[in-house]
Amino acid sequence: MPITLPPISRRRWIKGSLAAAFVSSMSEAAEAGNAETWVLFSDTHIAADEKLEARGAVMGENLARCVNQVLKLGQKPFGVLLNGDVAYLDGQQADYATFLNLIAPLRENAIQVHCTLGNHDDRKHFIGAMTSPQDPHPVEGKHVEILSSATMNWILLDSLFEINHTPGELGEAQLGWLDRSLAAAADKPTVVMMHHNPQGPIPEGKKATGLLDSEALFKVLARHKKVKALIYGHTHTWEHKLHEATGLHLINLPPVAYVFNQSRPNGWVIARATSDSLELEMRALNPAHEQHGEKIQISWAA
């Protein structure tokens, strides 16, 4: 499964075969009509040296700032979902040790953290640092997870193909698991998350940079009307568009670390789920950025 880091406070989260069940106070809040709050991080690129700078950003400092901002939210989030490229370049063991230290304040405040794998992660080092031998592995060689709350489902996929190699891939086994899991999951609005961006046909002379089996993924998602959105990272660009063939919302998360285009914001996203919709709000590390506070609305009815 993508790594589930329990709260350091030892607050227990009861897990079912397909989903993490949430503590009664959170369920009661959702039933009372309050929005469920989730936090979305992506592309933290943490190195062993938390002071390391790349492309004008100190990655460790950026993550620490994001963590601090999350702790100041008025409502404690149901969880933090970190969408791949946890590590800086090739997933060294020391990178994950530094990452764990930087997110410790979340866990000390009884906030659960879930991580997926990106192309700059090393599966062996990642698992060694942040999983238990008892964690289930429903797809051999991949790490997948389903989270279910009173309002919605999240399905976290593993698109790591080769370490420090740009393209990603889900593979037939994972796609089959996804199809079966969507059919079996609770009939609630569902959002699928993976690190790599979906990619169409590659023009001649160009190299693949996104998900190699994007077409196969969309064929699976199109069979399940409960799926409302696909969220990904990888390109370090905050963006929203609709998939032409399926109508799915495609959400590209901003990076916590550095941007490729200096006009773009880095930061994190608040996801607020109600019985009617999911609202995504951009929280730029530079609050003066024109996209700070920008919101995307996803109607469950659509």
Contacts in CASP RR format, 6 or more apart in sequence:
PFRMAT RR
TARGET T0000
AUTHOR 0000-0000-0000
METHOD contacts of the structure
MODEL  1
MPITLPPISRRRWIKGSLAAAFVSSMSEAAEAGNAETWVLFSDTHIAADE
KLEARGAVMGENLARCVNQVLKLGQKPFGVLLNGDVAYLDGQQADYATFL
NLIAPLRENAIQVHCTLGNHDDRKHFIGAMTSPQDPHPVEGKHVEILSSA
TMNWILLDSLFEINHTPGELGEAQLGWLDRSLAAAADKPTVVMMHHNPQG
PIPEGKKATGLLDSEALFKVLARHKKVKALIYGHTHTWEHKLHEATGLHL
INLPPVAYVFNQSRPNGWVIARATSDSLELEMRALNPAHEQHGEKIQISW
AA
1 131 0 8 1.000
1 135 0 8 1.000
1 136 0 8 1.000
1 137 0 8 1.000
1 138 0 8 1.000
1 143 0 8 1.000
1 144 0 8 1.000
1 145 0 8 1.000
1 156 0 8 1.000
2 114 0 8 1.000
2 115 0 8 1.000
2 116 0 8 1.000
2 117 0 8 1.000
2 143 0 8 1.000
2 144 0 8 1.000
2 145 0 8 1.000
2 156 0 8 1.000
2 158 0 8 1.000
3 113 0 8 1.000
3 114 0 8 1.000
3 115 0 8 1.000
3 126 0 8 1.000
3 127 0 8 1.000
3 130 0 8 1.000
3 131 0 8 1.000
3 143 0 8 1.000
4 20 0 8 1.000
4 112 0 8 1.000
4 113 0 8 1.000
4 114 0 8 1.000
4 135 0 8 1.000
4 145 0 8 1.000
5 100 0 8 1.000
5 103 0 8 1.000
5 107 0 8 1.000
5 112 0 8 1.000
5 113 0 8 1.000
5 114 0 8 1.000
5 115 0 8 1.000
5 130 0 8 1.000
6 12 0 8 1.000
6 13 0 8 1.000
6 107 0 8 1.000
6 112 0 8 1.000
7 13 0 8 1.000
7 107 0 8 1.000
7 108 0 8 1.000
7 109 0 8 1.000
7 110 0 8 1.000
7 111 0 8 1.000
7 112 0 8 1.000
8 104 0 8 1.000
8 107 0 8 1.000
8 108 0 8 1.000
9 107 0 8 1.000
9 108 0 8 1.000
9 109 0 8 1.000
9 110 0 8 1.000
11 23 0 8 1.000
11 110 0 8 1.000
13 20 0 8 1.000
13 21 0 8 1.000
13 22 0 8 1.000
13 23 0 8 1.000
13 112 0 8 1.000
14 20 0 8 1.000
14 21 0 8 1.000
15 21 0 8 1.000
18 146 0 8 1.000
18 148 0 8 1.000
18 181 0 8 1.000
18 184 0 8 1.000
18 185 0 8 1.000
19 146 0 8 1.000
19 147 0 8 1.000
19 148 0 8 1.000
19 153 0 8 1.000
19 185 0 8 1.000
19 186 0 8 1.000
20 112 0 8 1.000
20 147 0 8 1.000
20 148 0 8 1.000
21 148 0 8 1.000
22 78 0 8 1.000
22 149 0 8 1.000
22 150 0 8 1.000
26 36 0 8 1.000
26 78 0 8 1.000
26 149 0 8 1.000
26 150 0 8 1.000
27 149 0 8 1.000
27 150 0 8 1.000
29 36 0 8 1.000
30 36 0 8 1.000
30 149 0 8 1.000
30 150 0 8 1.000
30 151 0 8 1.000
31 150 0 8 1.000
33 274 0 8 1.000
33 275 0 8 1.000
34 75 0 8 1.000
35 75 0 8 1.000
35 272 0 8 1.000
35 273 0 8 1.000
35 274 0 8 1.000
35 279 0 8 1.000
36 78 0 8 1.000
36 149 0 8 1.000
36 150 0 8 1.000
36 151 0 8 1.000
36 152 0 8 1.000
36 272 0 8 1.000
36 273 0 8 1.000
36 274 0 8 1.000
37 73 0 8 1.000
37 75 0 8 1.000
37 76 0 8 1.000
37 77 0 8 1.000
37 78 0 8 1.000
37 270 0 8 1.000
37 271 0 8 1.000
37 272 0 8 1.000
38 77 0 8 1.000
38 78 0 8 1.000
38 79 0 8 1.000
38 80 0 8 1.000
38 81 0 8 1.000
38 154 0 8 1.000
38 270 0 8 1.000
38 271 0 8 1.000
38 272 0 8 1.000
38 273 0 8 1.000
39 70 0 8 1.000
39 73 0 8 1.000
39 77 0 8 1.000
39 79 0 8 1.000
39 80 0 8 1.000
39 81 0 8 1.000
39 268 0 8 1.000
39 269 0 8 1.000
39 270 0 8 1.000
39 271 0 8 1.000
40 80 0 8 1.000
40 81 0 8 1.000
40 83 0 8 1.000
40 231 0 8 1.000
40 253 0 8 1.000
40 268 0 8 1.000
40 269 0 8 1.000
40 270 0 8 1.000
40 271 0 8 1.000
40 280 0 8 1.000
41 63 0 8 1.000
41 66 0 8 1.000
41 80 0 8 1.000
41 81 0 8 1.000
41 82 0 8 1.000
41 83 0 8 1.000
41 253 0 8 1.000
41 256 0 8 1.000
41 268 0 8 1.000
42 82 0 8 1.000
42 83 0 8 1.000
42 84 0 8 1.000
42 85 0 8 1.000
42 195 0 8 1.000
42 233 0 8 1.000
42 234 0 8 1.000
42 253 0 8 1.000
42 254 0 8 1.000
42 255 0 8 1.000
42 256 0 8 1.000
43 83 0 8 1.000
43 84 0 8 1.000
43 85 0 8 1.000
43 233 0 8 1.000
43 234 0 8 1.000
43 236 0 8 1.000
43 253 0 8 1.000
43 255 0 8 1.000
43 256 0 8 1.000
43 257 0 8 1.000
44 59 0 8 1.000
44 60 0 8 1.000
44 62 0 8 1.000
44 63 0 8 1.000
44 82 0 8 1.000
44 84 0 8 1.000
44 85 0 8 1.000
44 86 0 8 1.000
44 99 0 8 1.000
44 255 0 8 1.000
44 256 0 8 1.000
44 257 0 8 1.000
45 54 0 8 1.000
45 59 0 8 1.000
45 85 0 8 1.000
45 86 0 8 1.000
45 87 0 8 1.000
45 88 0 8 1.000
45 89 0 8 1.000
45 120 0 8 1.000
45 255 0 8 1.000
45 256 0 8 1.000
45 257 0 8 1.000
45 258 0 8 1.000
46 59 0 8 1.000
46 60 0 8 1.000
46 63 0 8 1.000
46 86 0 8 1.000
46 87 0 8 1.000
46 88 0 8 1.000
46 95 0 8 1.000
46 96 0 8 1.000
46 98 0 8 1.000
46 99 0 8 1.000
46 102 0 8 1.000
47 59 0 8 1.000
47 60 0 8 1.000
47 87 0 8 1.000
47 88 0 8 1.000
47 89 0 8 1.000
47 92 0 8 1.000
47 95 0 8 1.000
47 98 0 8 1.000
48 92 0 8 1.000
48 94 0 8 1.000
48 95 0 8 1.000
48 97 0 8 1.000
48 98 0 8 1.000
49 98 0 8 1.000
50 59 0 8 1.000
50 60 0 8 1.000
50 61 0 8 1.000
50 64 0 8 1.000
50 98 0 8 1.000
50 101 0 8 1.000
50 102 0 8 1.000
51 58 0 8 1.000
51 60 0 8 1.000
51 61 0 8 1.000
52 58 0 8 1.000
52 59 0 8 1.000
52 60 0 8 1.000
52 88 0 8 1.000
53 59 0 8 1.000
54 88 0 8 1.000
54 257 0 8 1.000
54 258 0 8 1.000
55 258 0 8 1.000
55 259 0 8 1.000
55 260 0 8 1.000
56 258 0 8 1.000
57 257 0 8 1.000
57 258 0 8 1.000
57 259 0 8 1.000
57 266 0 8 1.000
59 88 0 8 1.000
59 256 0 8 1.000
59 257 0 8 1.000
59 258 0 8 1.000
60 98 0 8 1.000
60 102 0 8 1.000
62 256 0 8 1.000
62 257 0 8 1.000
62 266 0 8 1.000
62 267 0 8 1.000
62 285 0 8 1.000
63 99 0 8 1.000
63 102 0 8 1.000
63 103 0 8 1.000
63 256 0 8 1.000
63 257 0 8 1.000
64 102 0 8 1.000
65 285 0 8 1.000
66 256 0 8 1.000
66 267 0 8 1.000
66 268 0 8 1.000
66 283 0 8 1.000
66 285 0 8 1.000
67 102 0 8 1.000
67 103 0 8 1.000
67 105 0 8 1.000
67 106 0 8 1.000
68 105 0 8 1.000
69 268 0 8 1.000
69 283 0 8 1.000
70 77 0 8 1.000
70 80 0 8 1.000
70 106 0 8 1.000
70 111 0 8 1.000
70 268 0 8 1.000
71 105 0 8 1.000
71 106 0 8 1.000
71 109 0 8 1.000
73 270 0 8 1.000
76 109 0 8 1.000
76 110 0 8 1.000
76 111 0 8 1.000
77 111 0 8 1.000
78 112 0 8 1.000
78 149 0 8 1.000
79 111 0 8 1.000
79 112 0 8 1.000
79 113 0 8 1.000
79 114 0 8 1.000
80 103 0 8 1.000
80 106 0 8 1.000
80 111 0 8 1.000
80 112 0 8 1.000
80 113 0 8 1.000
80 114 0 8 1.000
81 114 0 8 1.000
81 115 0 8 1.000
81 116 0 8 1.000
81 154 0 8 1.000
81 156 0 8 1.000
81 193 0 8 1.000
82 113 0 8 1.000
82 114 0 8 1.000
82 115 0 8 1.000
82 116 0 8 1.000
83 116 0 8 1.000
83 193 0 8 1.000
83 194 0 8 1.000
83 195 0 8 1.000
83 231 0 8 1.000
83 232 0 8 1.000
83 233 0 8 1.000
83 253 0 8 1.000
84 115 0 8 1.000
84 116 0 8 1.000
84 117 0 8 1.000
84 118 0 8 1.000
84 121 0 8 1.000
84 195 0 8 1.000
84 233 0 8 1.000
85 118 0 8 1.000
85 119 0 8 1.000
85 120 0 8 1.000
85 121 0 8 1.000
85 195 0 8 1.000
85 233 0 8 1.000
85 234 0 8 1.000
85 257 0 8 1.000
86 95 0 8 1.000
86 96 0 8 1.000
86 99 0 8 1.000
86 115 0 8 1.000
86 117 0 8 1.000
86 118 0 8 1.000
86 120 0 8 1.000
86 121 0 8 1.000
86 126 0 8 1.000
87 95 0 8 1.000
87 96 0 8 1.000
87 99 0 8 1.000
87 120 0 8 1.000
87 121 0 8 1.000
87 122 0 8 1.000
87 125 0 8 1.000
87 126 0 8 1.000
88 95 0 8 1.000
88 120 0 8 1.000
89 120 0 8 1.000
89 164 0 8 1.000
90 120 0 8 1.000
90 122 0 8 1.000
90 163 0 8 1.000
90 164 0 8 1.000
91 120 0 8 1.000
91 121 0 8 1.000
91 122 0 8 1.000
91 125 0 8 1.000
91 126 0 8 1.000
91 163 0 8 1.000
92 122 0 8 1.000
92 125 0 8 1.000
93 125 0 8 1.000
93 129 0 8 1.000
95 125 0 8 1.000
96 125 0 8 1.000
96 126 0 8 1.000
96 128 0 8 1.000
96 129 0 8 1.000
96 130 0 8 1.000
97 129 0 8 1.000
100 129 0 8 1.000
100 130 0 8 1.000
103 113 0 8 1.000
106 113 0 8 1.000
107 113 0 8 1.000
114 145 0 8 1.000
114 147 0 8 1.000
114 156 0 8 1.000
115 126 0 8 1.000
115 130 0 8 1.000
116 143 0 8 1.000
116 156 0 8 1.000
116 157 0 8 1.000
116 158 0 8 1.000
116 159 0 8 1.000
116 193 0 8 1.000
116 194 0 8 1.000
116 195 0 8 1.000
117 123 0 8 1.000
117 126 0 8 1.000
117 143 0 8 1.000
117 158 0 8 1.000
117 159 0 8 1.000
117 160 0 8 1.000
117 195 0 8 1.000
118 159 0 8 1.000
118 160 0 8 1.000
118 195 0 8 1.000
118 196 0 8 1.000
118 234 0 8 1.000
119 159 0 8 1.000
119 160 0 8 1.000
119 161 0 8 1.000
119 162 0 8 1.000
119 163 0 8 1.000
119 164 0 8 1.000
119 165 0 8 1.000
119 166 0 8 1.000
119 167 0 8 1.000
119 168 0 8 1.000
119 195 0 8 1.000
119 196 0 8 1.000
119 234 0 8 1.000
120 163 0 8 1.000
120 164 0 8 1.000
121 160 0 8 1.000
121 163 0 8 1.000
122 163 0 8 1.000
123 141 0 8 1.000
123 143 0 8 1.000
123 160 0 8 1.000
123 163 0 8 1.000
127 143 0 8 1.000
137 143 0 8 1.000
138 144 0 8 1.000
138 177 0 8 1.000
139 158 0 8 1.000
139 173 0 8 1.000
139 174 0 8 1.000
139 177 0 8 1.000
140 173 0 8 1.000
142 157 0 8 1.000
142 158 0 8 1.000
142 170 0 8 1.000
142 171 0 8 1.000
142 173 0 8 1.000
142 174 0 8 1.000
143 158 0 8 1.000
144 155 0 8 1.000
144 156 0 8 1.000
144 157 0 8 1.000
144 158 0 8 1.000
144 174 0 8 1.000
144 177 0 8 1.000
144 178 0 8 1.000
144 181 0 8 1.000
145 155 0 8 1.000
145 156 0 8 1.000
146 153 0 8 1.000
146 154 0 8 1.000
146 155 0 8 1.000
146 156 0 8 1.000
146 181 0 8 1.000
146 185 0 8 1.000
147 153 0 8 1.000
147 154 0 8 1.000
147 156 0 8 1.000
148 154 0 8 1.000
148 185 0 8 1.000
148 186 0 8 1.000
148 188 0 8 1.000
149 273 0 8 1.000
151 188 0 8 1.000
151 189 0 8 1.000
151 273 0 8 1.000
151 274 0 8 1.000
151 275 0 8 1.000
152 188 0 8 1.000
152 189 0 8 1.000
152 190 0 8 1.000
152 191 0 8 1.000
152 273 0 8 1.000
152 278 0 8 1.000
153 185 0 8 1.000
153 186 0 8 1.000
153 188 0 8 1.000
153 189 0 8 1.000
153 190 0 8 1.000
153 191 0 8 1.000
153 226 0 8 1.000
154 190 0 8 1.000
154 191 0 8 1.000
154 192 0 8 1.000
154 193 0 8 1.000
155 178 0 8 1.000
155 181 0 8 1.000
155 182 0 8 1.000
155 185 0 8 1.000
155 190 0 8 1.000
155 191 0 8 1.000
155 192 0 8 1.000
155 193 0 8 1.000
156 193 0 8 1.000
156 194 0 8 1.000
157 170 0 8 1.000
157 174 0 8 1.000
157 178 0 8 1.000
157 192 0 8 1.000
157 193 0 8 1.000
157 194 0 8 1.000
158 170 0 8 1.000
158 174 0 8 1.000
158 194 0 8 1.000
159 168 0 8 1.000
159 169 0 8 1.000
159 170 0 8 1.000
159 194 0 8 1.000
159 195 0 8 1.000
159 196 0 8 1.000
159 211 0 8 1.000
160 168 0 8 1.000
160 195 0 8 1.000
161 167 0 8 1.000
161 168 0 8 1.000
161 169 0 8 1.000
161 212 0 8 1.000
162 168 0 8 1.000
166 207 0 8 1.000
166 208 0 8 1.000
166 209 0 8 1.000
166 210 0 8 1.000
167 196 0 8 1.000
167 208 0 8 1.000
167 209 0 8 1.000
167 210 0 8 1.000
167 211 0 8 1.000
167 212 0 8 1.000
168 195 0 8 1.000
168 196 0 8 1.000
168 210 0 8 1.000
168 211 0 8 1.000
168 212 0 8 1.000
169 211 0 8 1.000
169 212 0 8 1.000
169 213 0 8 1.000
170 178 0 8 1.000
170 194 0 8 1.000
170 211 0 8 1.000
170 213 0 8 1.000
170 216 0 8 1.000
170 217 0 8 1.000
171 213 0 8 1.000
171 216 0 8 1.000
172 216 0 8 1.000
175 213 0 8 1.000
175 216 0 8 1.000
175 217 0 8 1.000
175 220 0 8 1.000
176 220 0 8 1.000
178 192 0 8 1.000
178 217 0 8 1.000
178 220 0 8 1.000
179 220 0 8 1.000
179 223 0 8 1.000
179 224 0 8 1.000
182 190 0 8 1.000
182 220 0 8 1.000
182 221 0 8 1.000
182 223 0 8 1.000
182 224 0 8 1.000
182 226 0 8 1.000
182 227 0 8 1.000
183 224 0 8 1.000
185 226 0 8 1.000
187 226 0 8 1.000
188 226 0 8 1.000
189 226 0 8 1.000
189 228 0 8 1.000
189 273 0 8 1.000
189 278 0 8 1.000
189 300 0 8 1.000
190 224 0 8 1.000
190 226 0 8 1.000
190 227 0 8 1.000
190 228 0 8 1.000
191 227 0 8 1.000
191 228 0 8 1.000
191 229 0 8 1.000
191 230 0 8 1.000
191 231 0 8 1.000
191 278 0 8 1.000
192 221 0 8 1.000
192 227 0 8 1.000
192 229 0 8 1.000
192 230 0 8 1.000
192 231 0 8 1.000
193 230 0 8 1.000
193 231 0 8 1.000
193 232 0 8 1.000
194 211 0 8 1.000
194 230 0 8 1.000
194 231 0 8 1.000
194 232 0 8 1.000
195 232 0 8 1.000
195 233 0 8 1.000
195 234 0 8 1.000
196 210 0 8 1.000
196 211 0 8 1.000
196 232 0 8 1.000
196 233 0 8 1.000
196 234 0 8 1.000
197 209 0 8 1.000
197 210 0 8 1.000
197 211 0 8 1.000
197 232 0 8 1.000
197 233 0 8 1.000
197 234 0 8 1.000
197 235 0 8 1.000
197 252 0 8 1.000
198 210 0 8 1.000
198 211 0 8 1.000
198 214 0 8 1.000
198 217 0 8 1.000
198 218 0 8 1.000
198 230 0 8 1.000
198 232 0 8 1.000
198 243 0 8 1.000
198 250 0 8 1.000
199 208 0 8 1.000
199 209 0 8 1.000
199 210 0 8 1.000
199 211 0 8 1.000
199 212 0 8 1.000
199 214 0 8 1.000
200 214 0 8 1.000
200 215 0 8 1.000
202 208 0 8 1.000
210 234 0 8 1.000
211 217 0 8 1.000
211 232 0 8 1.000
217 230 0 8 1.000
218 243 0 8 1.000
218 245 0 8 1.000
218 246 0 8 1.000
218 248 0 8 1.000
221 227 0 8 1.000
221 230 0 8 1.000
221 246 0 8 1.000
221 248 0 8 1.000
222 245 0 8 1.000
222 246 0 8 1.000
227 248 0 8 1.000
228 248 0 8 1.000
228 249 0 8 1.000
228 278 0 8 1.000
228 298 0 8 1.000
228 300 0 8 1.000
228 302 0 8 1.000
229 248 0 8 1.000
229 249 0 8 1.000
229 250 0 8 1.000
229 251 0 8 1.000
229 278 0 8 1.000
229 298 0 8 1.000
230 243 0 8 1.000
230 248 0 8 1.000
230 249 0 8 1.000
230 250 0 8 1.000
230 251 0 8 1.000
231 251 0 8 1.000
231 253 0 8 1.000
232 250 0 8 1.000
232 251 0 8 1.000
232 252 0 8 1.000
232 253 0 8 1.000
233 252 0 8 1.000
233 253 0 8 1.000
233 255 0 8 1.000
235 252 0 8 1.000
235 260 0 8 1.000
236 254 0 8 1.000
236 255 0 8 1.000
236 257 0 8 1.000
236 258 0 8 1.000
236 259 0 8 1.000
236 260 0 8 1.000
236 261 0 8 1.000
236 264 0 8 1.000
236 266 0 8 1.000
237 252 0 8 1.000
237 254 0 8 1.000
237 259 0 8 1.000
237 260 0 8 1.000
237 261 0 8 1.000
237 264 0 8 1.000
238 252 0 8 1.000
238 253 0 8 1.000
238 254 0 8 1.000
238 264 0 8 1.000
238 265 0 8 1.000
238 269 0 8 1.000
238 282 0 8 1.000
238 291 0 8 1.000
238 294 0 8 1.000
239 250 0 8 1.000
239 251 0 8 1.000
239 252 0 8 1.000
240 249 0 8 1.000
240 250 0 8 1.000
240 251 0 8 1.000
240 252 0 8 1.000
240 280 0 8 1.000
240 296 0 8 1.000
241 250 0 8 1.000
242 248 0 8 1.000
242 249 0 8 1.000
242 250 0 8 1.000
243 249 0 8 1.000
243 250 0 8 1.000
249 296 0 8 1.000
249 298 0 8 1.000
251 280 0 8 1.000
251 296 0 8 1.000
253 269 0 8 1.000
254 264 0 8 1.000
254 265 0 8 1.000
254 266 0 8 1.000
254 267 0 8 1.000
254 268 0 8 1.000
254 269 0 8 1.000
254 282 0 8 1.000
254 284 0 8 1.000
255 266 0 8 1.000
255 267 0 8 1.000
256 266 0 8 1.000
256 267 0 8 1.000
256 268 0 8 1.000
257 266 0 8 1.000
258 266 0 8 1.000
259 265 0 8 1.000
259 266 0 8 1.000
264 291 0 8 1.000
265 282 0 8 1.000
265 284 0 8 1.000
265 285 0 8 1.000
265 286 0 8 1.000
265 289 0 8 1.000
265 291 0 8 1.000
265 292 0 8 1.000
266 284 0 8 1.000
266 285 0 8 1.000
266 286 0 8 1.000
267 282 0 8 1.000
267 283 0 8 1.000
267 284 0 8 1.000
267 285 0 8 1.000
268 283 0 8 1.000
269 280 0 8 1.000
269 281 0 8 1.000
269 282 0 8 1.000
269 283 0 8 1.000
270 280 0 8 1.000
270 281 0 8 1.000
270 283 0 8 1.000
271 278 0 8 1.000
271 279 0 8 1.000
271 280 0 8 1.000
271 281 0 8 1.000
272 278 0 8 1.000
272 279 0 8 1.000
272 281 0 8 1.000
273 279 0 8 1.000
275 300 0 8 1.000
276 299 0 8 1.000
276 300 0 8 1.000
276 301 0 8 1.000
277 297 0 8 1.000
277 298 0 8 1.000
277 299 0 8 1.000
277 300 0 8 1.000
278 297 0 8 1.000
278 298 0 8 1.000
278 300 0 8 1.000
279 295 0 8 1.000
279 296 0 8 1.000
279 297 0 8 1.000
279 298 0 8 1.000
280 295 0 8 1.000
280 296 0 8 1.000
280 298 0 8 1.000
281 293 0 8 1.000
281 294 0 8 1.000
281 295 0 8 1.000
282 291 0 8 1.000
282 292 0 8 1.000
282 293 0 8 1.000
282 294 0 8 1.000
282 295 0 8 1.000
283 292 0 8 1.000
283 293 0 8 1.000
284 291 0 8 1.000
284 292 0 8 1.000
284 293 0 8 1.000
286 292 0 8 1.000
END
